[in-house]
Amino acid sequence: MIYDSPMSRADDIYERFFLLKNSRQLTGHDVENTVVCFFNPFYKTINLYMKNEICEEQVNSYRLNGFIVIEDFLSAAELEEWRIALTKAVINRRGDKLPGRKEVYGKGDNTDKSYFDNVFDQLLNLWQDNEKMRKIMLDKRLGKMAATLAGVDGIRIWHDQALIKKPWANPTSWHLDTPYWSFSDRKALSVWVALDDATLENGCLFFIPSSYKRTSFENPGIGKNMGAIFDVYPEFKSTQSFPAFMKAGSCSFHNGLTIHGAHANMTPGYRRAMTCAYMPDGNTFNGTQNILSDEQIARLEIGDLLNDELQNPLIYSNQLQPQV
């Protein structure tokens, strides 16, 4: 076969590699993760699978700063799978933020509701009513990554969450995540996967490095005042923030007590992200309702173990195999 360029040759091998892989004719750890096609003077690196291996340097960086960014986390095929799944899940949800529920308890300042509603479209627990999202969110590989970074034995889903900044959406003010949730754990964390390029112009995340080490569970919430959190934590007013702009398919993990926010979307395009909040296994109810239904709240008492597999499935444990 004659190729117009080294890149067209690489593209052809890329296509044939998928055919071989799908026919189960390829094995081996190196082949299972990345193929590098070398052609003098060019080479092309092809990411075929999720970059789910966490190295010691990433763990150290996460525990120092309270966040990490993983570039090209998803392969091109996986990115497209996530995008299609999200689109169908959003359409099927018909505007409900939770299955069968219009609103999330404790989100935003009620006096600023119209402002908050234009920060982003927020849909939670899509895994509960969409099979494709269930397959994506309950992936053991994600749970293992979260457990490795947090340094815990097991990880449960607290909730997944689509965050879609529409064109010209408001900024997301600086805030913490964990104080919203129905458990209190300083090791809780979230993954944030960019389904579109997240840029300085359309609303990428920003983090305050190492803030999680000194924040508490006091949180002003997401409202009009971008810097309200610095009234609670004035020691971070002069800290340089870190802009986590990333290409589509990249991701970040951040501790739930890391101060973070996002720019306004200053473009006519969308900025879609799919996220998931993770609860270390063994946590107990703290009295906050958040995503829990009235019926669930009626059955719970403060101190009760949060281990309902239908609500918070165990997706990874280094002690036993999760039942999903």
C-alpha positions as CSV (number, residue, x, y, z in Angstrom):
1,M,0.0,0.0,0.0
2,I,1.3,3.5,-0.9
3,Y,0.8,6.3,1.8
4,D,0.7,10.0,1.1
5,S,2.6,10.7,4.3
6,P,3.9,9.1,7.5
7,M,0.8,10.3,9.3
8,S,-1.6,8.6,6.8
9,R,0.3,5.4,7.3
10,A,0.0,5.8,11.0
11,D,-3.8,6.4,10.6
12,D,-4.1,3.2,8.6
13,I,-2.3,1.2,11.3
14,Y,-4.4,2.8,13.9
15,E,-7.6,1.6,12.1
16,R,-6.2,-1.9,11.6
17,F,-5.1,-2.0,15.3
18,F,-8.7,-1.5,16.3
19,L,-9.9,-4.3,14.0
20,L,-7.2,-6.6,15.5
21,K,-8.0,-5.6,19.0
22,N,-11.8,-6.2,18.5
23,S,-11.0,-9.6,17.1
24,R,-9.0,-10.4,20.3
25,Q,-5.8,-11.0,18.4
26,L,-3.8,-8.6,20.5
27,T,-2.5,-9.1,24.0
28,G,0.0,-7.6,26.4
29,H,0.1,-4.6,28.8
30,D,2.0,-2.3,26.4
31,V,-0.3,-2.9,23.5
32,E,-3.4,-2.7,25.7
33,N,-2.6,0.9,26.6
34,T,-0.7,2.7,23.8
35,V,0.6,2.1,20.4
36,V,3.5,4.2,19.1
37,C,4.0,4.2,15.4
38,F,7.5,5.3,14.5
39,F,8.2,6.5,11.0
40,N,11.3,8.6,10.3
41,P,11.1,11.6,10.7
42,F,7.7,11.5,12.4
43,Y,5.9,9.4,15.0
44,K,2.4,9.3,16.2
45,T,1.3,8.2,19.7
46,I,-2.2,6.7,19.8
47,N,-4.0,6.5,23.2
48,L,-6.4,3.6,22.9
49,Y,-7.7,3.3,26.5
50,M,-8.3,5.3,29.6
51,K,-5.2,6.4,31.3
52,N,-6.2,4.8,34.6
53,E,-2.8,4.0,36.1
54,I,-1.8,6.4,38.9
55,C,1.9,6.8,39.5
56,E,3.6,7.8,42.7
57,E,4.4,11.3,41.4
58,Q,0.7,11.9,40.7
59,V,-0.2,10.7,44.2
60,N,2.4,13.0,45.8
61,S,1.2,16.0,43.7
62,Y,-2.4,15.4,44.5
63,R,-1.7,15.1,48.3
64,L,0.4,18.3,48.1
65,N,-1.9,20.5,46.1
66,G,-5.4,18.8,46.6
67,F,-5.8,18.3,42.8
68,I,-4.2,16.8,39.7
69,V,-4.8,17.2,36.0
70,I,-4.5,14.1,33.7
71,E,-4.1,15.1,30.1
72,D,-5.7,12.8,27.4
73,F,-7.4,10.7,30.1
74,L,-9.8,9.2,27.6
75,S,-9.1,7.8,24.2
76,A,-10.9,9.4,21.2
77,A,-13.3,6.5,21.1
78,E,-14.1,6.7,24.8
79,L,-14.6,10.5,24.6
80,E,-17.1,10.0,21.9
81,E,-18.8,7.3,24.0
82,W,-19.1,9.6,27.0
83,R,-20.4,12.5,24.8
84,I,-23.1,10.3,23.2
85,A,-24.1,8.8,26.6
86,L,-24.4,12.3,28.2
87,T,-26.5,13.7,25.3
88,K,-29.0,10.8,25.5
89,A,-29.1,10.9,29.3
90,V,-29.8,14.7,29.4
91,I,-32.6,14.4,26.8
92,N,-34.2,11.5,28.7
93,R,-34.0,13.4,32.0
94,R,-36.3,16.2,30.7
95,G,-34.9,18.9,32.9
96,D,-35.0,17.0,36.2
97,K,-31.8,17.5,38.2
98,L,-32.2,14.1,39.9
99,P,-34.3,11.1,39.0
100,G,-37.9,12.2,39.6
101,R,-36.8,15.4,41.3
102,K,-36.5,19.0,40.0
103,E,-34.1,20.4,42.5
104,V,-31.1,19.5,44.7
105,Y,-31.3,20.2,48.4
106,G,-28.8,22.8,49.6
107,K,-27.4,23.9,46.3
108,G,-26.9,27.6,45.8
109,D,-28.2,30.6,47.6
110,N,-32.0,30.8,47.2
111,T,-31.9,34.6,47.0
112,D,-29.7,34.3,44.0
113,K,-31.5,31.4,42.3
114,S,-31.9,33.1,38.9
115,Y,-28.1,33.8,38.9
116,F,-27.3,30.3,40.0
117,D,-29.5,28.8,37.4
118,N,-27.3,30.5,34.7
119,V,-24.1,29.2,36.2
120,F,-24.5,25.8,34.7
121,D,-27.1,23.1,33.9
122,Q,-26.7,20.5,36.5
123,L,-28.0,16.9,36.3
124,L,-27.1,14.4,39.0
125,N,-27.1,10.6,39.3
126,L,-27.5,10.0,35.6
127,W,-26.2,6.5,36.3
128,Q,-29.4,5.6,38.1
129,D,-31.7,6.1,35.0
130,N,-29.4,5.6,32.0
131,E,-27.7,2.3,31.3
132,K,-24.8,3.8,29.3
133,M,-24.0,6.3,32.1
134,R,-24.3,3.5,34.6
135,K,-21.6,1.5,32.7
136,I,-19.3,4.6,32.6
137,M,-19.8,5.8,36.2
138,L,-19.5,2.4,37.9
139,D,-16.2,1.6,36.2
140,K,-13.9,-0.1,38.7
141,R,-11.0,1.7,37.2
142,L,-12.3,5.1,38.2
143,G,-12.9,3.8,41.7
144,K,-9.4,2.5,42.0
145,M,-7.9,5.8,40.8
146,A,-9.9,7.7,43.4
147,A,-9.0,5.3,46.2
148,T,-5.3,5.5,45.2
149,L,-5.2,9.3,45.3
150,A,-7.2,9.5,48.5
151,G,-5.4,6.7,50.2
152,V,-8.5,4.7,51.2
153,D,-9.4,1.1,51.0
154,G,-12.8,1.5,49.2
155,I,-14.8,4.0,47.2
156,R,-18.5,4.5,46.8
157,I,-20.2,6.8,44.3
158,W,-21.8,9.7,46.1
159,H,-23.3,11.2,43.0
160,D,-22.3,11.7,39.4
161,Q,-23.0,15.1,37.9
162,A,-23.2,16.6,34.4
163,L,-22.1,20.3,34.5
164,I,-22.9,22.1,31.3
165,K,-22.0,25.8,31.0
166,K,-24.2,27.2,28.3
167,P,-23.1,30.1,26.1
168,W,-22.6,33.2,28.1
169,A,-23.1,31.4,31.4
170,N,-22.2,33.0,34.7
171,P,-18.9,32.2,36.6
172,T,-18.9,29.5,39.3
173,S,-17.9,31.2,42.5
174,W,-15.2,29.8,44.7
175,H,-16.5,27.0,46.8
176,L,-16.0,23.7,48.5
177,D,-17.8,20.4,47.7
178,T,-17.8,18.2,50.8
179,P,-19.9,20.6,53.0
180,Y,-22.8,20.0,50.7
181,W,-22.7,16.2,51.1
182,S,-24.5,13.9,53.6
183,F,-21.2,12.7,55.1
184,S,-18.1,14.4,56.4
185,D,-14.8,13.0,55.2
186,R,-11.6,15.0,54.6
187,K,-10.5,12.5,52.0
188,A,-13.7,12.7,49.8
189,L,-12.9,13.7,46.2
190,S,-14.3,14.2,42.7
191,V,-13.3,13.5,39.1
192,W,-14.0,16.2,36.5
193,V,-13.9,15.0,32.9
194,A,-13.8,17.6,30.1
195,L,-16.1,16.6,27.2
196,D,-15.3,19.9,25.4
197,D,-12.1,21.8,25.6
198,A,-12.1,23.7,28.9
199,T,-10.4,27.0,28.3
200,L,-9.8,30.4,30.0
201,E,-12.6,31.8,27.7
202,N,-15.3,29.2,28.2
203,G,-15.1,28.4,31.9
204,C,-12.3,26.1,32.9
205,L,-11.7,25.2,36.5
206,F,-9.4,27.1,38.9
207,F,-7.9,25.6,42.1
208,I,-6.4,27.2,45.2
209,P,-3.3,24.9,45.8
210,S,-3.1,23.1,49.1
211,S,-6.2,24.8,50.5
212,Y,-7.8,21.5,51.4
213,K,-5.3,21.1,54.2
214,R,-6.7,24.1,56.1
215,T,-10.3,24.5,55.1
216,S,-13.1,23.2,57.3
217,F,-16.7,22.2,56.5
218,E,-17.9,25.9,56.5
219,N,-18.9,26.9,53.0
220,P,-20.7,30.1,51.7
221,G,-22.1,28.3,48.7
222,I,-22.3,29.3,45.0
223,G,-23.8,32.7,44.6
224,K,-23.2,36.1,43.0
225,N,-20.2,37.0,45.2
226,M,-17.3,35.3,43.5
227,G,-14.9,35.7,46.4
228,A,-17.3,35.1,49.4
229,I,-15.3,32.1,50.4
230,F,-12.3,34.3,51.3
231,D,-14.3,36.0,54.0
232,V,-14.4,32.5,55.6
233,Y,-10.8,31.6,54.7
234,P,-9.0,35.0,54.5
235,E,-5.6,33.3,54.7
236,F,-6.0,32.3,51.0
237,K,-6.9,35.8,49.6
238,S,-3.3,36.3,48.4
239,T,-2.8,32.8,47.1
240,Q,-2.1,32.4,43.4
241,S,-4.8,30.2,41.8
242,F,-4.1,27.5,39.3
243,P,-6.0,27.5,36.0
244,A,-6.9,23.9,35.0
245,F,-7.5,24.4,31.3
246,M,-7.6,21.1,29.5
247,K,-8.4,19.5,26.2
248,A,-11.6,17.4,25.7
249,G,-10.9,14.0,27.1
250,S,-8.6,15.2,29.8
251,C,-9.6,15.2,33.5
252,S,-8.9,16.4,36.9
253,F,-9.3,14.9,40.4
254,H,-9.7,17.3,43.3
255,N,-10.3,16.9,47.1
256,G,-13.8,18.0,48.2
257,L,-12.2,20.6,50.5
258,T,-10.0,22.2,47.9
259,I,-11.2,25.7,47.1
260,H,-12.2,25.8,43.4
261,G,-14.3,27.8,41.0
262,A,-14.7,28.4,37.3
263,H,-14.7,31.3,34.8
264,A,-17.8,32.5,33.1
265,N,-18.4,31.1,29.6
266,M,-17.5,34.1,27.4
267,T,-18.2,32.2,24.2
268,P,-21.2,31.2,22.0
269,G,-20.3,27.5,22.6
270,Y,-21.0,25.0,25.3
271,R,-18.6,23.7,27.9
272,R,-19.7,20.2,28.9
273,A,-18.1,18.3,31.8
274,M,-19.0,15.0,33.4
275,T,-18.1,14.6,37.0
276,C,-18.4,12.1,39.9
277,A,-18.2,12.7,43.6
278,Y,-16.6,9.8,45.5
279,M,-17.3,8.8,49.2
280,P,-14.7,6.7,50.9
281,D,-16.3,3.5,52.1
282,G,-17.3,3.4,55.8
283,N,-18.8,6.9,56.0
284,T,-21.9,7.7,58.1
285,F,-24.8,10.1,57.8
286,N,-24.2,13.6,59.1
287,G,-27.7,15.0,59.0
288,T,-27.5,16.8,55.6
289,Q,-30.0,15.8,53.0
290,N,-28.3,16.8,49.7
291,I,-29.2,14.1,47.1
292,L,-31.1,11.9,49.5
293,S,-34.9,11.6,49.1
294,D,-37.3,12.4,51.9
295,E,-38.0,8.7,52.2
296,Q,-34.3,8.0,52.7
297,I,-34.0,10.8,55.2
298,A,-36.9,9.4,57.2
299,R,-35.1,6.1,57.6
300,L,-31.7,7.5,58.5
301,E,-30.3,8.7,61.8
302,I,-27.1,10.6,62.3
303,G,-24.3,8.1,62.5
304,D,-26.0,5.5,60.3
305,L,-23.7,3.8,57.8
306,L,-24.1,5.0,54.2
307,N,-23.8,1.7,52.4
308,D,-27.0,1.4,50.3
309,E,-25.9,-0.3,47.1
310,L,-28.8,1.2,45.2
311,Q,-27.9,4.7,46.2
312,N,-24.1,4.6,46.8
313,P,-22.7,1.5,45.2
314,L,-19.2,0.3,46.1
315,I,-17.3,0.5,42.9
316,Y,-13.8,-0.4,44.2
317,S,-12.4,-2.1,47.3
318,N,-9.0,-3.5,47.9
319,Q,-10.5,-5.7,50.5
320,L,-13.2,-7.5,48.4
321,Q,-14.9,-7.5,45.0
322,P,-17.7,-4.9,44.8
323,Q,-21.3,-6.1,44.1
324,V,-22.5,-3.9,41.3
